[in-house]
Amino acid sequence: MKINKEKLMLAMANARLNAFELCEAAGIQYQTYRRIIKGNPCKPATAGSIAAALGVRVEDLVEKEGDKE
């Protein structure tokens, strides 16, 4: 799954979390977060953990056809 960087940043802002707080809340490593931000795909479970930590649906974070990078 590919997470849209802009959507992720907006969700982080709404949740008032910085990158390190998100990683801690989602139970992911900071390196994983950096790979996602750079546009690399992630496992569905990772996307789910991030979405849960932000209080949003996975669908609100993933790139859809036609989304800009």
Secondary structure as UniProt FT lines:
FT   HELIX           5..15
FT   HELIX           19..26
FT   HELIX           30..37
FT   TURN            38..39
FT   HELIX           44..54
FT   HELIX           58..60
FT   TURN            65..66
//
